[in-house]
Amino acid sequence: MTKLYVARNPRVAARSLDGEMMIMSGRDSTLFTLNKTATILWQSADGSTTLDEIVKLRICTEFEVEPAEAMQDAENLARELAGHGILQISEAPIPQGKAVAGETR
Amino acid sequence: MSGLLEELTAKALKKNVPLCVQMDLTYRCNERCVHCYLDHDDHGEMTTAEIKRVIDEMADAGVFVLTFSGGEILLRKDFFEILEYARLERQFCVKLKTNAIMIREHEAARLREIGVESIQISIYSHRPEVHDAITLVPGSLKRSIDAARFLKSQGLRVIFANVLMIQNLQDYKGVRALAEELGIECTLDPTVTPMMDGNRSVLNLGVDHKSLREVFRDENLVGNVDEFCAIADPADEDSLAALPCSASHTACYISPYGDVFPCVQFPLPTGNVRTQKFLDIWRHSDRMNEVRSIRLKDLTTCTSCSHVGSCTRCPGLAFMEGNMRGPSSQDCDKSFARTGVPSANMLAKSRAAANLVQIRILPPSVTAPVAGALA
């Protein structure tokens, strides 16, 4: 299976409110809130930890969930967040601090 | 307010989180607007390091929306360093308020690169002779409009903020047309704020009831005029339990000298971030907590007013009039202009005035000695 790396998009605004992330897209100022699972994914998305490691070490230890099922859900979630410009996904490690190119209103 | 934002605000309120802060980086300015409430001298602004520390403390306290304003923010040589720190190091949603006359292509591109939610530019008229006579800077309208174009060309969200006064009363339609042509949002505010030292002479620049009444009946501005100008239903128990506004509940203001107030328009000092932790002031200041404790039902005069359910009453303006639980006359004026019904405060004032000017004709036996004494 291909390893996926995920990184927070530095162009978004983000803050934790009562354990859940508020995120404002840098692309169009759309506001999102992340549930607890998505918040863990976001907070762990450092560009150097793979998605399966995040699932294994952070999500499966926090929630009672089968690793295979959790991995599928996490990948879907990561791709959805990437679609909104909130996360970056790559098959190679992502250096932090790099904004997603071409983002504009 | 969007549903999600409303939900987050409710959660922040419940958890006592200061979701939004306005931080004025300087009171210095390169314009001299005739209605401005600020003292533009520098009395010891916070340093870059101090501001970054406060930004850290605000991030840790849960502040999400940070508005940088002034004075003119770009007069600070470290402005971009501060902005970059707030945005990229501490992930704030940043809004800017500026006259924009120092924003050219380069600055617009930098703002785009760093990423800001919006840039609000003060525009008083679409006509240079009117706008520049308010800012007292020749050529300022052209520079501000050029800046708005540069910012738009970078894909940034720009908002024109138009303060309505006697001088520019006829021009708000022109400003809105200009905004529309440029693809820019536009706000209109008839509130002139008293000077920070309490001087209220600038209020004479505000528009009168009759003019405001006409503005409030412009359907291009307010939409459904009947709906906008309708008198609200009598307030029930629930609406009287409501909060007067977000000041000290989910929002506050920090001056360039580190003073913390409930709002930019509420000059009640609650602490100073140079000597205290931001969160300690937010949570434990007696004054902040006093403001926080006020509900609509606690207001003197306003509770019995027919406008209480729909009034835009600003607690800060009320405070500047002498009582944070009292009415704000400027908002009474707005309610009256909107509905034609005088507020409870206006009625009380007119009764008091009637008592003051009442002339009683005294019988000649009483007046004669007085006249004689003066002779």
Boltz contact constraints between the chains, C-beta under 6 A:
constraints:
  - contact:
      token1: [A, 10]
      token2: [B, 88]
      max_distance: 6.0
  - contact:
      token1: [A, 11]
      token2: [B, 115]
      max_distance: 6.0
  - contact:
      token1: [A, 13]
      token2: [B, 91]
      max_distance: 6.0
  - contact:
      token1: [A, 13]
      token2: [B, 92]
      max_distance: 6.0
  - contact:
      token1: [A, 13]
      token2: [B, 93]
      max_distance: 6.0
  - contact:
      token1: [A, 14]
      token2: [B, 91]
      max_distance: 6.0
  - contact:
      token1: [A, 15]
      token2: [B, 64]
      max_distance: 6.0
  - contact:
      token1: [A, 17]
      token2: [B, 11]
      max_distance: 6.0
  - contact:
      token1: [A, 18]
      token2: [B, 11]
      max_distance: 6.0
  - contact:
      token1: [A, 18]
      token2: [B, 15]
      max_distance: 6.0
  - contact:
      token1: [A, 22]
      token2: [B, 8]
      max_distance: 6.0
  - contact:
      token1: [A, 22]
      token2: [B, 64]
      max_distance: 6.0
  - contact:
      token1: [A, 24]
      token2: [B, 93]
      max_distance: 6.0
  - contact:
      token1: [A, 26]
      token2: [B, 115]
      max_distance: 6.0
  - contact:
      token1: [A, 29]
      token2: [B, 117]
      max_distance: 6.0
  - contact:
      token1: [A, 31]
      token2: [B, 4]
      max_distance: 6.0
  - contact:
      token1: [A, 104]
      token2: [B, 155]
      max_distance: 6.0
  - contact:
      token1: [A, 105]
      token2: [B, 155]
      max_distance: 6.0
